[in-house]
């Protein structure tokens, strides 16, 4: 029983230190594509990403725009999901 408690404690400490160090998972582009198709197309089609006079000119600006849209229509995404959408849109359309 003592071994199990020690192992549990070590696993908890390891997972906590990973979170504390700010390690994030890699963006999931397939999830980003799914989230865009389920949510973003309520307001616009793909042409908003490819128009010559688009407002988004950098990756940080893309992140800001995705968060603005998410908050405006009341989507409750976690930060990882926002990143999935940002990196999917960048990979598919923006190429920053």
N, CA, C and O of each residue as an XYZ file, in Angstrom:
384
protein
N       0.820     -1.193      0.000
C       0.000      0.000      0.000
C       0.861      1.253      0.000
O       0.533      2.233     -0.670
N       1.965      1.230      0.749
C       2.855      2.383      0.797
C       3.435      2.666     -0.591
O       3.585      3.830     -0.962
N       3.759      1.644     -1.354
C       4.299      1.810     -2.701
C       3.284      2.499     -3.614
O       3.639      3.372     -4.406
N       2.035      2.099     -3.493
C       0.989      2.715     -4.305
C       0.844      4.186     -3.971
O       0.713      5.004     -4.882
N       0.862      4.546     -2.717
C       0.747      5.950     -2.322
C       1.937      6.764     -2.813
O       1.772      7.900     -3.259
N       3.124      6.195     -2.734
C       4.322      6.874     -3.205
C       4.253      7.086     -4.711
O       4.583      8.165     -5.202
N       3.826      6.064     -5.444
C       3.695      6.164     -6.891
C       2.654      7.210     -7.270
O       2.886      8.011     -8.175
N       1.531      7.213     -6.599
C       0.474      8.199     -6.856
C       1.002      9.607     -6.617
O       0.765     10.508     -7.422
N       1.717      9.796     -5.511
C       2.276     11.102     -5.193
C       3.267     11.551     -6.264
O       3.251     12.709     -6.679
N       4.124     10.643     -6.709
C       5.097     10.987     -7.753
C       4.411     11.374     -9.059
O       4.838     12.315     -9.729
N       3.341     10.650     -9.429
C       2.613     10.977    -10.655
C       1.935     12.343    -10.546
O       1.939     13.116    -11.504
N       1.366     12.634     -9.408
C       0.733     13.944     -9.208
C       1.748     15.070     -9.270
O       1.493     16.110     -9.877
N       2.901     14.864     -8.643
C       3.949     15.881     -8.686
C       4.454     16.099    -10.104
O       4.683     17.238    -10.512
N       4.630     15.026    -10.856
C       5.105     15.140    -12.240
C       4.103     15.881    -13.104
O       4.487     16.745    -13.892
N       2.825     15.557    -12.968
C       1.823     16.233    -13.793
C       1.685     17.691    -13.388
O       1.470     18.550    -14.243
N       1.805     17.979    -12.109
C       1.729     19.360    -11.647
C       2.902     20.187    -12.126
O       2.733     21.358    -12.468
N       4.090     19.599    -12.157
C       5.251     20.357    -12.626
C       5.168     20.619    -14.120
O       5.654     21.649    -14.586
N       4.563     19.712    -14.885
C       4.378     19.948    -16.318
C       3.429     21.117    -16.534
O       3.661     21.951    -17.409
N       2.367     21.187    -15.747
C       1.432     22.303    -15.868
C       2.081     23.604    -15.428
O       1.895     24.643    -16.063
N       2.837     23.549    -14.349
C       3.469     24.755    -13.822
C       4.523     25.294    -14.772
O       4.767     26.501    -14.797
N       5.159     24.422    -15.558
C       6.197     24.881    -16.472
C       5.617     25.503    -17.735
O       6.363     25.995    -18.582
N       4.296     25.487    -17.869
C       3.664     26.133    -19.010
C       3.682     25.304    -20.279
O       3.469     25.841    -21.366
N       3.930     24.016    -20.169
C       3.938     23.165    -21.352
C       2.531     23.074    -21.917
O       1.569     22.820    -21.192
N       2.427     23.281    -23.205
C       1.141     23.180    -23.879
C       1.211     22.071    -24.907
O       2.294     21.681    -25.343
N       0.060     21.571    -25.287
C       0.042     20.549    -26.324
C       0.161     21.225    -27.688
O      -0.136     22.410    -27.840
N       0.594     20.458    -28.656
C       0.688     20.975    -30.023
C      -0.723     21.217    -30.556
O      -1.647     20.478    -30.215
N      -0.898     22.247    -31.392
C      -2.226     22.493    -31.964
C      -2.727     21.295    -32.770
O      -1.956     20.634    -33.465
N      -4.013     21.030    -32.666
C      -4.675     19.942    -33.379
C      -5.431     20.558    -34.558
O      -6.540     21.066    -34.394
N      -4.829     20.509    -35.735
C      -5.406     21.163    -36.908
C      -6.732     20.547    -37.313
O      -7.626     21.262    -37.766
N      -6.884     19.240    -37.162
C      -8.163     18.597    -37.503
C      -9.269     19.100    -36.575
O     -10.395     19.328    -37.019
N      -8.956     19.273    -35.302
C      -9.938     19.815    -34.372
C     -10.246     21.273    -34.720
O     -11.398     21.699    -34.644
N      -9.222     22.034    -35.100
C      -9.442     23.418    -35.512
C     -10.370     23.507    -36.710
O     -11.252     24.364    -36.755
N     -10.174     22.629    -37.678
C     -11.043     22.607    -38.858
C     -12.486     22.289    -38.463
O     -13.424     22.911    -38.961
N     -12.654     21.322    -37.570
C     -13.990     20.942    -37.111
C     -14.661     22.111    -36.386
O     -15.837     22.393    -36.616
N     -13.915     22.789    -35.511
C     -14.483     23.915    -34.764
C     -14.865     25.067    -35.690
O     -15.895     25.710    -35.488
N     -14.043     25.331    -36.701
C     -14.367     26.378    -37.674
C     -15.646     26.024    -38.412
O     -16.535     26.865    -38.549
N     -15.748     24.792    -38.888
C     -16.933     24.412    -39.665
C     -18.195     24.399    -38.802
O     -19.288     24.662    -39.303
N     -18.056     24.099    -37.530
C     -19.226     24.067    -36.645
C     -19.653     25.445    -36.136
O     -20.806     25.637    -35.749
N     -18.730     26.398    -36.137
C     -19.024     27.672    -35.486
C     -18.835     28.905    -36.369
O     -19.722     29.756    -36.441
N     -17.710     29.007    -37.027
C     -17.363     30.241    -37.736
C     -18.230     30.471    -38.969
O     -18.504     31.613    -39.340
N     -18.655     29.396    -39.594
C     -19.456     29.532    -40.812
C     -20.887     29.991    -40.525
O     -21.669     30.187    -41.456
N     -21.236     30.163    -39.257
C     -22.533     30.765    -38.919
C     -22.593     32.208    -39.411
O     -23.652     32.702    -39.800
N     -21.446     32.873    -39.389
C     -21.398     34.302    -39.713
C     -20.789     34.606    -41.081
O     -21.144     35.612    -41.696
N     -19.890     33.768    -41.567
C     -19.214     34.066    -42.842
C     -18.709     32.794    -43.483
O     -18.619     31.742    -42.851
N     -18.379     32.922    -44.767
C     -17.775     31.792    -45.474
C     -16.257     31.982    -45.535
O     -15.724     32.902    -44.915
N     -15.568     31.128    -46.271
C     -14.102     31.161    -46.338
C     -13.539     32.419    -46.989
O     -12.360     32.727    -46.813
N     -14.350     33.143    -47.730
C     -13.834     34.316    -48.445
C     -13.314     35.393    -47.495
O     -12.495     36.220    -47.898
N     -13.767     35.400    -46.258
C     -13.286     36.395    -45.305
C     -11.789     36.203    -45.026
O     -11.097     37.157    -44.671
N     -11.296     34.988    -45.185
C      -9.880     34.712    -44.922
C      -8.992     35.006    -46.119
O      -7.782     35.172    -45.968
N      -9.578     35.072    -47.304
C      -8.769     35.213    -48.519
C      -8.945     36.539    -49.242
O      -8.292     36.779    -50.257
N      -9.807     37.393    -48.742
C     -10.040     38.664    -49.433
C      -8.778     39.532    -49.401
O      -8.016     39.479    -48.435
N      -8.556     40.320    -50.437
C      -7.339     41.131    -50.523
C      -7.212     42.162    -49.399
O      -6.098     42.474    -48.978
N      -8.313     42.683    -48.918
C      -8.261     43.738    -47.897
C      -8.537     43.205    -46.486
O      -9.117     43.907    -45.658
N      -8.123     41.969    -46.218
C      -8.406     41.392    -44.894
C      -7.696     42.185    -43.799
O      -6.625     42.753    -44.008
N      -8.332     42.204    -42.619
C      -7.817     42.980    -41.490
C      -6.681     42.279    -40.764
O      -5.814     42.946    -40.200
N      -6.664     40.973    -40.764
C      -5.664     40.203    -40.020
C      -4.349     40.187    -40.803
O      -4.297     39.734    -41.946
N      -3.285     40.693    -40.163
C      -1.992     40.819    -40.846
C      -0.852     40.082    -40.144
O       0.290     40.136    -40.599
N      -1.155     39.385    -39.026
C      -0.115     38.661    -38.292
C      -0.757     37.547    -37.470
O      -1.970     37.531    -37.266
N       0.074     36.620    -37.002
C      -0.437     35.528    -36.177
C      -1.050     36.034    -34.869
O      -2.119     35.555    -34.488
N      -0.416     36.988    -34.159
C      -1.062     37.520    -32.954
C      -2.406     38.194    -33.263
O      -3.349     38.084    -32.480
N      -2.491     38.883    -34.389
C      -3.757     39.518    -34.776
C      -4.816     38.464    -35.096
O      -5.999     38.668    -34.822
N      -4.398     37.347    -35.669
C      -5.331     36.258    -35.944
C      -5.877     35.694    -34.634
O      -7.077     35.447    -34.514
N      -5.001     35.491    -33.658
C      -5.445     35.020    -32.350
C      -6.423     35.983    -31.707
O      -7.424     35.564    -31.124
N      -6.140     37.265    -31.809
C      -7.033     38.288    -31.246
C      -8.395     38.258    -31.943
O      -9.430     38.384    -31.290
N      -8.394     38.095    -33.252
C      -9.645     38.066    -34.012
C     -10.471     36.823    -33.679
O     -11.690     36.907    -33.530
N      -9.813     35.677    -33.562
C     -10.531     34.448    -33.219
C     -11.163     34.593    -31.834
O     -12.312     34.200    -31.636
N     -10.426     35.151    -30.881
C     -10.983     35.350    -29.536
C     -12.150     36.340    -29.563
O     -13.150     36.143    -28.873
N     -12.021     37.393    -30.353
C     -13.103     38.370    -30.478
C     -14.367     37.697    -31.020
O     -15.454     37.880    -30.473
N     -14.224     36.929    -32.083
C     -15.378     36.242    -32.673
C     -15.978     35.248    -31.691
O     -17.199     35.173    -31.550
N     -15.133     34.490    -31.015
C     -15.587     33.505    -30.027
C     -16.413     34.192    -28.942
O     -17.500     33.731    -28.594
N     -15.897     35.282    -28.417
C     -16.600     35.998    -27.346
C     -17.878     36.661    -27.847
O     -18.878     36.703    -27.131
N     -17.850     37.180    -29.076
C     -19.014     37.872    -29.640
C     -20.205     36.940    -29.799
O     -21.340     37.319    -29.511
N     -19.946     35.715    -30.260
C     -21.085     34.808    -30.455
C     -21.283     33.840    -29.289
O     -22.151     32.969    -29.340
N     -20.470     33.996    -28.235
C     -20.681     33.229    -27.014
C     -20.214     31.796    -27.041
O     -20.812     30.934    -26.397
N     -19.147     31.526    -27.781
C     -18.591     30.175    -27.813
C     -17.735     29.978    -26.565
O     -16.986     30.874    -26.177
N     -17.842     28.826    -25.947
C     -17.061     28.536    -24.747
C     -15.946     27.550    -25.072
O     -16.010     26.379    -24.696
N     -14.925     28.034    -25.772
C     -13.758     27.218    -26.095
C     -12.708     27.383    -25.010
O     -12.574     28.450    -24.411
N     -11.968     26.310    -24.767
C     -10.777     26.382    -23.928
C      -9.657     27.014    -24.747
O      -9.751     27.094    -25.972
N      -8.596     27.462    -24.076
C      -7.462     28.072    -24.777
C      -6.875     27.132    -25.832
O      -6.487     27.582    -26.911
N      -6.806     25.840    -25.532
C      -6.280     24.878    -26.510
C      -7.138     24.848    -27.769
O      -6.613     24.708    -28.874
N      -8.442     24.977    -27.613
C      -9.338     24.968    -28.773
C      -9.179     26.244    -29.587
O      -9.215     26.203    -30.817
N      -9.005     27.372    -28.915
C      -8.735     28.626    -29.633
C      -7.452     28.469    -30.439
O      -7.400     28.852    -31.608
N      -6.424     27.910    -29.822
C      -5.162     27.696    -30.537
C      -5.340     26.749    -31.713
O      -4.732     26.953    -32.764
N      -6.158     25.723    -31.557
C      -6.431     24.808    -32.674
C      -7.019     25.575    -33.847
O      -6.616     25.362    -34.990
N      -7.965     26.464    -33.577
C      -8.611     27.251    -34.637
C      -7.602     28.210    -35.266
O      -7.518     28.307    -36.491
N      -6.842     28.914    -34.441
C      -5.853     29.873    -34.953
C      -4.851     29.172    -35.864
O      -4.575     29.643    -36.967
N      -4.312     28.056    -35.408
C      -3.287     27.377    -36.199
C      -3.875     26.692    -37.428
O      -3.197     26.585    -38.450
N      -5.113     26.230    -37.351
C      -5.761     25.697    -38.551
C      -5.936     26.804    -39.583
O      -5.580     26.631    -40.749
N      -6.489     27.951    -39.155
C      -6.703     29.056    -40.098
C      -5.385     29.543    -40.686
O      -5.313     29.869    -41.871
N      -4.352     29.590    -39.865
C      -3.055     30.008    -40.373
C      -2.512     29.009    -41.384
O      -1.981     29.396    -42.425
N      -2.644     27.731    -41.077
C      -2.156     26.699    -41.984
C      -2.923     26.683    -43.303
O      -2.327     26.511    -44.366
N      -4.216     26.857    -43.240
C      -5.072     26.751    -44.427
C      -5.076     28.033    -45.257
O      -5.073     27.969    -46.486
N      -5.082     29.213    -44.594
C      -5.323     30.456    -45.323
C      -4.228     31.517    -45.194
O      -3.835     32.113    -46.197
N      -3.745     31.757    -44.016
C      -2.923     32.955    -43.782
C      -1.444     32.762    -44.037
O      -0.826     33.622    -44.664
N      -0.852     31.680    -43.585
C       0.557     31.348    -43.802
C       1.523     32.387    -43.217
O       2.465     32.812    -43.885
N       1.281     32.786    -41.974
C       2.194     33.723    -41.306
C       3.454     33.007    -40.866
O       4.345     33.627    -40.285
